[in-house]
């Protein structure tokens, strides 16, 4: 009997996750079906419950529900607990098991696909929501030299930074005069053709600007390129975190390189 999975979020129509997981399933000979669920912003828990009750085996969780997803879990991984956010749900007989594969996906994309050495790097993380929460600990574990979390609402950045030693929180204005080797945009501003209000000079010479939004050239990426930085969207992170989720569900780790290559070619 075919096992059912899906990505749940709002909006979610643009998601490439169904195609990615279909390719993983084909390559690993797993019998699964993977769809999309656009949940009402006030109806996330009900939508999860309905999918589970209908026989669903697991969900990927995207904006804006990652923090809510954490509260639905009876058990979570250490990295999900550290983040306080969950992007992968597995429905087990005892209850809901939650993980956060975002950070592993980002670090693997940066290191393996983009060839960036993270050790000792000065890193700016823009945003303090569910997307940002999952990547702080993996970046620290990768040995970055300095990690600053900036957000429009400074209190939210401070709340996130307080969960981890070796981080600093601030508003965007406080970044004036500082520069970074890696700037990660973890906000959803690019989906609305906007960008976080980063001051001039945040991109150091030879910096990489990384936007978690994928499939479009966002204002953040355009500004970074104009400032002389190398740029990347979040497509590689999407594929790598999906592979982590697939492994959690199926016990098989798919090869990501062919899938990412097809997506880059416009599959």
C-alpha angles and dihedrals in degrees: 000000000000114000116226126222133162146176115248125198145106113279101019107146091099094055118126092195095103091057093044094051091044088056092047090050093049093049094046096036095239119157103227140135119211127191145160129263120192102199123198110256090242095039107059099119092047092050091050091049093049092051092048093047089052090058102270115159102202149342140219110220122212137170128002101006108061096103092044090051090061090062092056095059126099090193132019138183120256091252091052091049091049091051097041086220135092129205099172127055124188119191109221126176092255094049145286119331117202134200137170113221097168097096094047088049094050095046093047092049092048096045105031104029102030098031095230117158104219099187111111095001123145105235131192118195112197112205135028103216132106094296092053095045094065097054105047099082096043090051091050091047088052087063104250112177099224132006122194122184114205126186139163089240101053093193090062092051090050091049090054095044090051089066092063135047116228097038135107129205130207146141122267095258090060090064093072110124094020128106133194138203093216126028115188119193105209094167123102091230092114091064087064095041091253135111139209113271097256115174121236116274100035091120110079121210107287093014125158119223112204123189117194088208108091139197097040140065100247127202087253092058093044091051092047093050090049088053091054099257126138111245140209135174123220099260093109091049090051092054095043095048089047090056089053090051092047090053091050091053102037107022090235124107112216125213106254101192098079092046094049091046091053092049091050088053090054103262 
